[in-house]
Amino acid sequence: MALRKVQAKGIHVCIASGNVVPVAYAVSNYIGLRGPVIAENGGVVSYKKKNYQLFSSEQPKKALACLESQMSVTRLFSDQWRLSAVSLDNCMNIEKVKAALKDFDIKIEETGFAIHLLNKGQNKAVGVRKAAELLNIKMSEIAAFGDSDNDKEMLKECGYGIAVANGSDEACNSADYVCRERYGTGVIEGLSRLGLL
Ligand SMILES: O=C(O)COP(=O)(O)O
């Protein structure tokens, strides 16, 4: 598999997800990756059996309580393991959620998979920065792949940002290179462009 091939060259390969540590860690582990795992849109970084919690769930939980007082709320099943945010099922209407929480100083982000209630400043780039510190490498040495709005800061702040062809407008506009190919085939195209395959 392409990512293991890249890792075998001595390059750190990391998953950066909006999902919780148990899910992102399991994906990383099943693929056979050894790099840090960035979870909860940069809220938590997990490396060598240690979790680094970079944001608290206090503000997102206050926003959740406010939302629940105004409407019926469907949270993600995985929210029971979430440490730094609250995530809602994307069957909920984002415009109604935004209107109900307009007085809260939080960030509301839709990814196509979920609606995340995040802390201001919480994004994958913050998690990547922590991972870079743990690995003693520079952001400018990192190439990032993404497809969603929640990837935009990471795509901008890493040395080279690559969006796959099916990426959202925000992801594609934040990338240095937009692949011709979609999904996993796009990742293979990007890795080849970097000379890694
Ligand atoms: O949790 C989400 O909303 C999406 O997660 P992803 O960043 O791994 O695509």
The ligand as an SDF file (V2000), in Angstrom:
LIG
                    3D

  9  8  0  0  0  0  0  0  0  0999 V2000
  -14.7650   13.9370   11.2260 O   0  0  0  0  0  0  0  0  0  0  0  0
  -15.0490   14.4820   10.1330 C   0  0  0  0  0  0  0  0  0  0  0  0
  -15.9640   15.2730   10.0180 O   0  0  0  0  0  0  0  0  0  0  0  0
  -14.2390   14.2120    8.9060 C   0  0  0  0  0  0  0  0  0  0  0  0
  -13.0670   13.6180    9.2710 O   0  0  0  0  0  0  0  0  0  0  0  0
  -11.8190   13.6970    8.3040 P   0  0  0  0  0  0  0  0  0  0  0  0
  -11.1770   14.9920    8.6130 O   0  0  0  0  0  0  0  0  0  0  0  0
  -11.0430   12.5090    8.7250 O   0  0  0  0  0  0  0  0  0  0  0  0
  -12.3190   13.5920    6.9080 O   0  0  0  0  0  0  0  0  0  0  0  0
  1  2  2  0
  2  3  1  0
  2  4  1  0
  4  5  1  0
  5  6  1  0
  6  7  2  0
  6  8  1  0
  6  9  1  0
M  END
$$$$
